[in-house]
Every structure is written in C-alpha cells, then in structure tokens.
Amino acid sequence: MATSDSYDHRFDEDVPSGSNTGCPDCGGQVRTNSIETVCEDCGLVLHEEPIDHGPEWRSFEDDRTNPERTGAPLTPTRHDRGISTEIGRKTDGKGNDLSGSKRRQLGRFRREHSRARFRSKSERNLAHGLSEVSRIVSALDVSNVIDDQACDLFRSAQSEDLFHGRSIEAMAAGSVYAACRCNRLPWTLDEVSAVARVNKDRVENAYRALNRELRLPTVPPSPQQYVPRLASELGISQEVRQEAERLAKKAENHRLANGRNPIGVAAGCLYEAIQRGDESVTQCALGECADVSPNTVRDRWQELQRLE
C-alpha cells in the first residue's frame, strides 16, 4: 500500500459504506465502515479490522522511501522521559565526517549540555537511580516491562520522600525486587541483592518501605512460580515440569509451604516429579540450582511424600 493511500482513506467508524451481502443470521441489511461489518437489524458483527496495515511513518520525500519519524516514544527509564536532545560525535546529520575544529566545538557544546541537563539535585539523584535500576534489570536479564515498572516505583518513592535514611542504590534494588514480586517473577531477594551495590539488609529495608508506604499489590511467593525456572535451568522435560507444578499446587493447598522457603518446596516437588519420571537429577544438583541445601530438598521431598 502506498503512503498516500493510508491518508486518502479516513479511518473513521462514523463514515459507513453499504454492503451488497445480507446478514447470514437474520438476512438483514449489512453495513461496513472502516472498523467493522455489522448487521443493522440484529447487531451481529461479521468482521472487524481495527488494525491499520499502512506504514507507521509518513514521508515527505518525493520517492517516499525514507521512513522518517518524529522521535522515540516517552520512556520512564530516563529522568526527562527521553525527550531531551543528544549531541552526536564524528558525523553530522547526513553522515558526513566532521572536521577537527567542528568536533572540538561539539565537544564543548556536549560538555555544557551535560552540565545543564539537571535543573536540581533531585533530578540528578533521579537520573542516577534510574540508571541503577536499568543496570540491575540488565544483570537479572528480565524484561523491559519490569524496567519500566521499577522506574515508576523509584519515581513514586522519591515523590513520597522515602529516601530519608536510605541510599539511592538500595531504593533502586528494592524497586526492582518489588516489581518482580508484583508480577510474580521467581527472583529472590538474595539474587537481587547479589547484583546490587548494597547488602541484602538495606535492599530488604527499602523494599519493606516501598511495600508499606505505596501499598503495593504484592502477594506471598508460591512454590509453583519457581518450578518453571528450576526445570529450565536443569533441562527437565515438559512432562516432569507439569507434574512438579501439580505437586507444588497440591503442597500449597495443604499448606505445606506455610513458614517454609517457597523455592525449597518447589525443589522438593521437582525432585518428587523427577523420581516418578525417567529423569536423573541428584538432590545436591537441585539444591545448588535452587540455592538451598540438599537437606532442605530432602526434607521437603519427604514431607510431600507424606501427603500422598
């Protein structure tokens, strides 16, 4: 489709066009607009097309081959939402090499531009905290959705004055752990603290402050959410993984996970599922993968067997 076609055709559902075919349900008159095809008598929706299949860019060049855009969308991972400008290096806007004098001039501009990026100390702290959040998210290899949510939590913590007595690095790590808990991701506090620049106690203190003051929708972690991760790291088959998830759900229903480390209960369920299948994984290997002792795996496995 040419670029002009997408703009000649108006995407307005209030501009209908007639249809020659009748309704297959009641035989009534069918009308079609740019969004959907609907029967005027019974209201049956025969077809809907809310997607614009045209290009997401508009070119003003004569050849219409240059996909020019207006810029990147807003992002919560930057202190200025990503709307600030950046001064490039070595080449100009057309890709031509710059002379030495021009590069030196741009270097001076870049230095002054970097100094003027922050209007206050709070903005500077916000930029440092958001960069620390992105670093932890990258180290944990979680999705960009967690990065955005953790950055929003960090902004909320700053606006609620939760930084008093707590470091920026601790609040950044606590925001990442809180985002993981809200999305039921199997990342433990020890694993988040391992990639943070502060110890576990400070990360836990920051998370408790976020959870208490912002009233986050967190729930206690369940053993079932740790099973897929352990099975993936150990290379367990899909059948054994499904059996382990069923056992983890059963253990949770019988309150076996109450007062116990959920990842240890998940390891015990996975070991029981392995024993029932054709896999071969030792308790030591499973405990090392779950970051618990082999005795914990064995105790949870024996408690699970007593439920049968």
N, C-alpha and C positions, 0 to 999 in steps of 0.2 A: 504494500500500500504506500502510495506517495505521501509525503508530508502534508501537502496541501489538502489531500482527501480527508484527513482526520480533522481538519479545521473547517472544511466546507460543510461537513456533516455535523450538525449540532447534536450533542449528547444531552437531550432534554426529554425527559419522560412525559412532559406535558404536551408534546407535539406528536400526536398519533398519526398513523397511516393505516389505510384499510388493508384487509386481507381477503383473499378470494376463497380460502378454505373455511369450512364451518367447524364448530366445536365437535370433537368426536364423542363427547359425553351427552350433550343435550341438543346438539345441532344448531346452537345459537350463533350469533354473529361474533366473529373473532377480530380483534383489533390489535395491531402491532405498533409499538413505538420503539425507541432506541434501546430501551431497557428490557422489555418483556413482551410476550404474546399472551393475551388474556381474553377469555370469553366474557362478553358484556352481560350475558344473561345469568350464568351460574357462577362466574368468577374463577373458573378453572384456569390456572396458569399453565400454558402449554410449553412455553420456552422462555428462559430468561438469560440475558447476556450482560451482566454488569461490568464486564472487563473491556477496557479499551485496548484493542490489539494494535493500535497505532504506536508510533515511537514515543518514548517519554521525553524527547528533546525536540526543540524547534530550531531549525537552521535558517539563517537569513542569507546564506551564501547562494550564489547563482546555481552552482552544481548540486546543492542540497546534499552534500556528502560529509559535511563536517558536523559531528554531533556535539555542538556547543551546549553547555549547561550553565546555570547561574551560580553553581557552587554546591558544596556539600551540605547535607541537612544538619539541623541543630543536634548537638550531642551533649548529654550530661557529663561526659567524661572530661570536659575542658571547663576551666573556670569561667570562660567567657562564652560558653555554649558553642564554641567553634566558629564564631562569626568574625573573629579578628583576622587580620591580614598577616602574611608572612613574606619577608623579603628573601628572594631566592639568591642563588650563587652561580657564578661562572657563565650562565647564559641568560639572555633576555627572554621576553615573552614569545618571540618567534624562534627560539632555539639557537640564535647566533651567539658565538663566543664574545665575551666582553673583553675590553682592553684592560690593561693593568690599572690605569688610573680610575676607570669606572668600577672595577672590583674593589679598589681601596675606598672609593666613595660609598659604595653599597655596604662595605664593612662598617663604616662609621654610622651609616643610617641604621644598620641592623643592630648595632650596639645601643644606640639611643632608643630605637624602637623596643628593644628588650627591656630597657630600664623603665619605659613608660607603659608597659603592659599592665602593671598593677597599680590601681589607684589608692590602695590602702594595704596595711599589713594583713588584714583579714583575707583579702584577695590573694595575697602571696601565700598565706597558710593554706587557703583552699586549693590553690594550684599544686602546692606540694603534696597535700593529702590525696588529691585525685590522681596524681601520678603514682603515688604509693599504692593506691587501690588497684590501678591498672597493672602495676608490677606484680602484685600478689595474685591477681586473677590470671595473669600470663604464666606465672610459676605453677599455679594449680591446674592450668590447662582447662579452664571452664569456659562457658560460652560468653558471648558479648552481652547477653541479656543480664547475666549476673553482674557484669561490669557496670552496666547502666544502673541497675537497682542499687548496687553498693555505693555508687557515686551519689545517687539521690539520698540514700541514708546518711552519707557523710555530710551532705549539704544540710539535711534536716538537723543533724547533731550540732553543726556549727550555729544554725539559727536558734536552736534551743539552749545554747550556752552549755553544752555538755563537755567542753574541752577543759574546763577548770579542773586542775589536778590530774589531767590525763594528757598523754603525748599525742601528737598527730599520727605517729606510726601505729600506736595502739588503737586509736579510733578507726584508722583505715583498715587494719586487720579485723577488728570487731565488726565493721560494716560488711566486709566480705563474708565472714562467718555467719552473720545474721541473714544476709541474702541467700546463702546456701541453705540455712535452716528453713527459711520461709518457702523455698522451692523444693524442700525435701531431698536435697542432694546429699550423697553419702560422704561428706567431708567432715572429719572430726576436728575438734579443737586443737589436738596435738599436731595434725597435719597443717592446719592454717598457721599455727604458731611456729612451725618449723621453717616456713618461708618468710615469716615476718621479721622485722628488725627489733622486736621486743620479745620478752619472755612470755610464757603461757599465762601467768597470773595477770599480767597487765592486759593481755588480749581478752581474757575472761572477764575482767573488771569492766572493760569497755563494752563488751557485748551485753553484760547484765544491765549497764546503764542505758544502752540503746533499747533493749527489750522492755525495761521498766518505764522509761520516760516516753518512748514513742509508741508503746503498746503494740508491738509487732505481732503479726498473726502466726507465731511460731507454735509448733506442737512438739511433744517429745519424740525423738527419733525412734523409729521402729526397726526391728531386725530385718524386715522384709526389704527395706530400701538399700541395705548393704549387700544383699545376696548377689545381684547382677554384677556389681563391681568386683567382688571376690571371685566369682565364676569367670569373669572376663580375664582377670589377671592370671588365673591358674589354667586357663584354656579348657574349662569344663564344657561338656556338651550341653545342648539346649534342653534335652530331656532331664538331665540331672539338675540343671538350674531350675526348671519348672517344679520339680519335686522338692527342691530346697525351699523355694518360695512358698509352696503349700505347707511345708513343715514350719516355716517361720510364721506364717499366718496362724497356724494351729497353736504354736507356742505363745503367740501374743494373745490369742483368745483365752488360753488357760492361764494367762498372767505369769508366764514363765519369765518374761523379760522385765517384770517389775523389780526395780532395785538392782538390776544387773546391766552390765555393759552391753548395749544392743548389738555391737559388732561382734562381741564374743558369742552371743546367742546365735547370730547369723552364721558364724563359723561352725558352731556345733550342728546347726541344721544342715549346712552344706556337707559336713563330714558324714552325717547320717545318710543323706541322699547319695553320697559317693559310695558308701558301703552297700547300698541297695542296688547300685548300678554296676557298670563294668569299669569305672574309673579307678585310678590308683593314686591317691594323694595322702601323704603322711600328716599326722597331727602337727608335727614341727613345721612343715612347709605351710600348712594352713594357718597356724598361729603366727608365723613370720609375715605372711601376707596380710593378716588382719591386725598386726601389731599387738597381739596378745600372747600370753604364754601357752605352751602346749597343755599345761594343766587346766587352764580355762576352757580350752576347746574340749578336753576330755570330760570335765565336769558338766558343761552344758550339754554335751552329747549324751551322757548318762542320765541327766535329768529329762532330756527329751525322750529317751527310751522308756522311762517310767510312765510317760503319758500314754504309751501305746497300750 
